[in-house]
Amino acid sequence: MSQQGPVIVVSDDETAPFADAVGDAKLFPLIESNWLDAAQAIARVQPAAVIAADAQQHVSQLAELARHAEALKPHAALIVLDPACSLPPNAIPFTRINRDPARLTARLNAALRVRTLHATVLRRMQESSPSQTQWPMGDPLDDANVLLIGRGALYPSLSVALGERMGVIGALSIEAAAKHLNARDVDGIVLGDGFTPRVVDAFLTVLSEDSRFRNLPVVLTGDSPMRNYDLANLELASGTPLEIAINAVPLIRQNAFEARLNRALKSIDADGLLDPRTGLLTQEAFTNDFTLAMREALERGAGLSVARFALPNIAERTRLDAARILSRLMRRADFAALRDDGTVIVVFAETDLRSARMIARRLASILRQTVISAKEGSRLDPDVSLATLMPGDSPDAILTRLEKTAQRAAS
């Protein structure tokens, strides 16, 4: 049974089958409201989620409803059934309610999971000291990356429409998409045209059978046939590329918000030593760990090497994305930090210079293949320099040597 609060359903149609749409009312206590009283109902009961129907007849009221829902803490999803109008940025569309009403239960469960995570982070932040509660500012969409799959006429314009709002990882085939899904953290998938129904069905079946992707937003374009896949955030979007992008944004933003919450929770669990933007160490924690690691290596005569990854001419979103990828790829014994100058410093514990060079080349190669640079259509080409621990070194000495190596390589 849901303990998070009731679900408000908003409609002027008294015959709307809301109870049937969300399944057993014991799972989701329902409070029905008309459009005139909806805002007051939200303020009165602080709902866990809001479901709205007939939105096309109440555009101005929907905008007000969206403002009230967005102000709720913890997160409360606003789901609009079969919208036939432009939606506010935080309004999640839910199409074809009459064809598959059971999907709404899964959609609500996914939204409530985000709400539970948000409540946990808010509680843990209150329990932690201010130094341990860094919180990324701005729209979660700033962190988002969407996987765009397609090879038809719609693909270029969809890439532009999505790219104006978030990072885009392009794939011209299902095989390429699968590689990206295994290598990257993505916040949604937009499946464009150019594939047969059999290929689409096989792809969605594989996604639904993998627990990693069951709550991932998946947006099908056009009027694609859709059977009952175990994908809570599977959605259909038709219209122009701009309309498809606008409809895809709310689900992708919610997933990016969930990813941000997970990083924040890990940072709190680590007593604030992890940067919630990247999953790498904060600069202060890195300095402390680096000093200790160097001291131990010198005392034991062990190896220690340091790599500097310079990420030139890229946007902040891309730099953070690259740092998050490095945090996933590094060995457990290694540690790193994203510095204010935009470089990532990685320390390879008990590693000589030759081995460190091999590891750094592998990491740089993966960055080149997976991160798009600021120049349209080109790949990120990180500049990598290395240094190894010498007798009598201090942290400042080895970092200075690393900087000089990078300057010589650039000249």
N, C-alpha and C positions, 0 to 999 in steps of 0.2 A: 504494500500500500504506500502511495506517495505521502511523505510527511513534510513536503516542501511548501504546501499551501494549495489553494484551489486553482483551477484553470477557469478563466473567464471566457465565455463564448459570447460574441457580439453579433447580433443580427436582428433585423426588424421582421424577419419571417419566422413566425411562431412554429411553423411546421418543419423548420430546418432540422435534419436528423443528427444533431451534434452528438448526442449520447451514443448513437450507433457508430458515428465516425471515429470516436476515440475509444471504442471498445467498452470494457467493463467500467462503469462509473466508480467502482470501488478503487480502481487504480488511479483515476483522475477525478477527484471531487469537482463537480461542475457548478458554476454560477452563471446563469444566463442573464444577459443584459441587452437592452436595445442600444442603438447608436447614440441616442440623446443622453443616456445615463452612463455610458461606458467609462468616461473619464473619471466620474465620481466613484464608480465601482472599483476602478484600479486603485484610487487613493484610499478607499475604505478597507479593502481586503488584502492589498499587497500580494497579487497573484504570482504563482510560479510561472505562468505562461498566459498568453492571450491569443484566442483564435477569433478571427473576424471573417464574416461572409458579406456578400453584397457590397463589396468595397467600391465598386465602380459607381454606385449611387451615393456614396458618402466620401468623396475625395478629401474635402476639407476636414471632416471629422476624423478620417484616417490619419491625416498628418498630425492632428492633435493627439490622437491615440498613440501614435508612434513616439511622440515626444515624452508622453507619460511613461510608456513602457521602457524607453531608453534610460530614463532617470532612475529606474528601480535598481536596487542593489540588495542581494546579488542579481546576476543576469537573469532577465525574464524575456523569453523569446516572444515575438509577435509573428504569428503565422496567418497569412491571408489566403483564404480558399478561393481557387479559381479566379485570380484577379484579372480584370479586363481594363485596367488602368495603370498609370505609372505609380510605382510604389515608393515610399520613403526608403532611405538607405538601410534601415534596420528591420524592414518588413520582409519576412521570408515567404516567398510564394509557394503554394501547394496546389498543383494542378491535378485535374481529373479526379476530384474527390468522389464523384459518383461511380467511377469505374473500379476504384480500389480504395475504399475508405479505411481499410485496415492499415494502410501505409501511414496514416496519421498517428497511430499509436507509436509506431517506431520513430517517427519524426519527433514526437513529443518526448519520448524517452531519451533521445540523443540530446535534445535541448536541455532537459532536466539534468543530464549528466554534466553539461557545461556549468549549469547553475550550481550544482553541488561542489564542483571544483572551485568555482569562484568564491563560494561561501567559505570553503576551507582556506583558501589563500587569504581572504580578508581576516579570518580569525587568527591565522598564524602570523599575519603582519602585526596585529594588535599585541600579540604575545612576544614579538621580537623587538629588539632594540632598533632605533632608527637607522643605525649603520648596516643593519641586516635586511632592510626592507626597501631596497631599490626597486623602483617600478617603472618599466618603459612607458614613456609618454607618447601621445599621438594615436592616430587611428591604427587598429590592428592590421588593416589592409596594407599599411606601409611595410609590414613584415611578410606579406603573403606572396606565395608563388603558386601559380596555377599551371597545370600540365594541359596544354592544348594539343589535341590529337586530330589530325585531318590531312587530307591531300586533295580536297576538292576546291571549287571556286570560292567557297566561303572562308577558307583558311586564312588568306592574307588579311582580309578586312576584320575577321575575328581577332587576329593577332594584334592588330592596331587598337581595336576597341578595348580589349582586355589589358594591353600593355600600357594604356593611359591611366590605368587604375591600380595595377599590381605587376609583380614580376611574372614573366611568361616563359615557360619551358616548352619549346616546340618539339613535336614528334610527328614525322610523316608516316609512321607505321605503328602497328600495335606492338611489334617486337621492340622498336626503339622506346616506346612508352613504357614497356615492362622494365627495361634497363633503368630508366629514370626513376621509376617507382621503387626499385630496389636500392638505388644509390642516393636518392634525395628525400627530404621531407617536403611534401607538397600539401597545399591547403585545399586543393580541389582539382577536379578533372573536367574539362569541357571537351566533349566528343563531337567533332565537326563532321562534315560530309565526306564522301568518298569511300565509304565502307559498306559492304553488303549487310543485310539484316543478320545473316548467319555469323559474320565476323563480330558484329556488335553484340549479339547474344552470347557468343563464346567469351568475349572480353568481360562482359558484365557478370557472367557466371563465375569466372575465375576471381573477379574482385569480391563477389559475395561469399566465396568459399574461404577467403583469407581474412582472418580476424583483424588484421592491420587496417583494412580498407572498408569495413562494414559501416563505419560512420563518416567516411570521407564524402564530401559533396561531389556528386557526379551529375553533370548537366548534359542531357542529350539535346541536340539541336533538331529543328524541324518537327515533323509530326511522326516521330519514330514509334513503332509498336513497342509496347513495354509489358512484359509479363511480371510475375511476382518474384522479384529478386530480393535477397536479404541485404538490401542496401537502404539504410534509414534515410539518407539524404540524397537519394536519386530523384532528379527533377527533370522536367521537360520544359524547354524554352524555344519558342518560335518567334519569327519576326526578323527584323533587320539585325545585323551584327551588334549594333549599339543596344538594341532592346534585349538581345540575348545576354550581353555583358552586364547590363543593369540588373537583369533577373538573377544572374549567377552571383553577383556581388554579395548579397546578404548571407547566403550559406557559406561562402568562402571566408567572409569576414568573421563569422562565428567560429569557424574552424581555426583561423589564425589567432583569434582571441583565446581559444582553448590551448593552442600551442604556447602562447605567451604565458598563460596561467601555469602550465606544466613547467616551463623554464623558471618562473618566479618561485614555484614551490620547491624546485630543486635548489635554487639559490638560498631559500630560507633554511632548508634542511642542512645545507652546508655552512650555516651560520654566516651567510652573506659573503662567502669567499668566492662564489661563482657569479659572473656577470649574467643577469637574467636576459640580456639581449642576445648573448652568443653561446652560453654554456661553458665558456672558457673562464679561467681565473680572472678576478678583478686585478687591476694593475698593482694595488697594494699587496694583495695575497700572492701575486706572482713574484714580486720583489722579495718577500719573506721566504717563499719556497725556493727561489733561485739561490738566495744567499745560503740557506741551509743545505741545499743539494750540492753546491760547490764546496762547502766546508767538509761535508762527509766524503765527497769524491777525492779531495786532496788528502784527507786523513787516511783513506783506504787505498789510495793509488789507483782508483777506478777512473774509467773514462767518462767524459761528459761533453756533449757537443750542443751547439745552439744554431738554429736556423732562423733567418729573417725573411719573411714573405712580404714583399712590397706589392701593394695592389694599386697600380697607378691608374689615374683617370677613370675612376668608377664612382657611381653614386653610392650614397650611404647605405641604401637598401642592399645593393649588391655586395658591398664590403661586409655587412653583417651576415649576409647569406654565405659568403665564402668562409667567414669565421665559424659559422655553425657547422658547415661541412667539415672543416678541419677538426672541430671538437668531436665529431662522430668517427673520424678516421684515425685519430691518434691512438697509439698504444696506451694501455692503462698506466704504465710507469711514466709516461711523458706528460708534460703540462705546458700550457701556453696562455698568452693574453693578447687581446687586441689593444694596441696603444693609441694614444690620442693622435699621433701622426698618421694613423691609418694602416700601420704595419702590424703584422702578427709575428710575435716572437715565440718560437717553439723550443723547448729544452728536451733533448733526448738523453735520458738518464742511462749511465753505464754504456755509452755508445761512442765508438771512435769515429774519427772524421770520415773514413771511407764508408762505414755503415750508415752514418748520418746522411751522407750525400745521396746514397741509394734511396733512403726513406724519403728525403726531401724531394727528390726527382719524382718519386711515385705520387706523393701528395700534390705536387705542382701539376703533374699530368692529369690527375683527376679533376683539379680545379679548372684546367683548360677545357676539359671535355664537358663539364657540367655547369659552369657559371658563364652567363652572358655578360660581356663588358658594356661600357657606356656607348660604344660605337655600335650602331645598329648592325646586326648580322655578324658581328665578330665575337671571338671568344676572349675570355680573360687570359692574359699572359703574365703571370706573376713573376717578378724579379726575385730570385732566391740567392741569398748569400749565406755562408756558413763560417763558423769559427769553432775551435775546440779548446778545451781547458788546458792551460799551461801552468807549470809550477809557479807559485807566487801570484797567480791571477786573483783579481777581485771582481765582483760583479760588474762594476763600472768599467774595468779594464777590458773584459771580454766583450761587453756590449759596444764599447768604443771601437775595438778591433773589428767587430762585425759591421759597424757603420762605415768604417774606412774601406772594408772589402766591398761593400755595396757601392760606395762612391767610385771606387776604381773600376768596378764592372760597368757602371753607367757611363763613365767617361770614354 
